[in-house]
Amino acid sequence: MACPSISLVLRVTLIATIALAGIIVLILMYHQSIPSPMCHPTPNRSKRPHRPVALSDAKQPQSVAGTQQKDKPLMLLWFWPEDKKFDFQDCKTLFNMDGCHLTDDRSLYSRAHDVLIFHRAIKDDLSNLPTSPRAGIQRWIWFNMDLPKNTRRIAGIQGLFNLTLSYRKEADIRVRWQLTHKRNTDEDFVLPKKERLLCWILDTEDLDAKSGEGYKYFQKLVTHIKVDVIHTSSGKFLNGENYFQIISSCKFYLSFENSVDRDYITETFNGPLAAGTVPIVLGPPRSNYEDLVPGSSFIHVNDFSDAEKLAEFLQTLDKDSKAYERYFDWRQFYNARRHPTEQNREFAHAICQACQDVGLKRVYRDIPDLYKGFM
């Protein structure tokens, strides 16, 4: 009688074991069917969108978060020219230029699309240039506003640059003061009140030096016509409104460049145009000036056989208001923008011009000889 009981127990145990195994199998199958959580890799900092920092000075960053446009290139200013620092927002507020994100933060070098390098700041041994490999198609821009005779030749920089920034017409990025088209041509130009005939703002040391083409011409001119020379002592300059008020009070202004070189036209020409005064220019040929402004907006010393003839012409215009006012006919269609006169903004326009251009075109080239055609 005991055997049937044992057989029944074994049978129940077997059934229970099979049922349990089945349950375990079902549990395992269900568990494997549940999607496993995704494991994201740690973000690669080098692939994040550029977040440039604009600096108003060496220590105080200006955040551009929330206003950044991702399609703008990042341009790194490697050197502050002559340590003259300005607010990068000036590009937009003063010049209406907003083509790139500007930074002087060298830690962003690997992410910069363009690196602007001031020639005069480069050491002879190149030890203060970037040493890390360039990221992608990064462009180095040669920034040189000096005259050829003042440009130092540096061994080893040939082939390092991809673009040039200069006042020269041949430069990839040409720095120049241009007139802007007038939006409302019905707006009349009001000629400022004139209290002087002919003026020249000059640093006292420059006048005492008694050198250069400008001073030589001035010496001849003052024997035939009065020139009001406004002296500024060394280290002190006429800034802002005072500068333009003085120029605007003169009928004519001596826009004499400190050197007669091709394409070399500086703010000394832009000042009287913006102030409502006729510039008397001494510098490159008339055709260079006419690249920038109408030929009837200025008087070139080369248009006269000598200083006496120029003086006679100016005295004639002084008595003929209609003939004088024709020098401002261009004001019907164009405006002249005032340039900054503060020392710390001396290079602001050039840097902003570079920023604007790199945002408009992505030209990449090798320049085996920087000095060819420049020196």
BELNORKA-V883622 format. One record per helix or strand. SS is the DSSP state (2 for helix, 1 for strand). FROM is the first residue (numbers start at 1). TO is the last residue. If there is no record, write none. Layout:
SS & FROM & TO
SS & FROM & TO
This chain:
2 & 2 & 33
2 & 45 & 47
1 & 54 & 55
1 & 61 & 62
1 & 73 & 77
2 & 81 & 83
2 & 90 & 95
1 & 100 & 103
2 & 106 & 111
1 & 114 & 118
2 & 119 & 121
1 & 139 & 143
2 & 148 & 150
1 & 163 & 166
1 & 173 & 174
1 & 180 & 181
1 & 196 & 203
2 & 204 & 209
2 & 212 & 221
1 & 228 & 232
2 & 240 & 248
1 & 250 & 256
2 & 267 & 275
1 & 278 & 282
2 & 286 & 290
2 & 295 & 297
1 & 298 & 300
2 & 301 & 303
2 & 307 & 319
2 & 321 & 332
1 & 334 & 335
2 & 343 & 345
2 & 348 & 360
